[in-house]
Amino acid sequence: MDESGHGATVFAEQALLGLIGPFWQVVIGAVVLVVLVLSVGRLARRGRSRMTTALLVTAAAIAGFAVIGVLLEG
């Protein structure tokens, strides 16, 4: 049976996207990491009280996202 028909093209496209997908995830992760390091450095230079506020806001955001995730899961 000839496998060079329409189905083979779809598999080739999916394979190409499968190879590109992880690369873009690495690029996005690297950009997020750089921005995170720069923002933490800037925040640390501003002083202790700003760091405490930032940590509390971050903890509240994490808890909020966790609650939303649990509520939307069901």
PyMOL commands that set and color helices and strands:
alter all, ss='L'
color gray80, all
select helices_A, chain A and resi 6-46+48-73
alter helices_A, ss='H'
color red, helices_A
deselect
rebuild
show_as cartoon
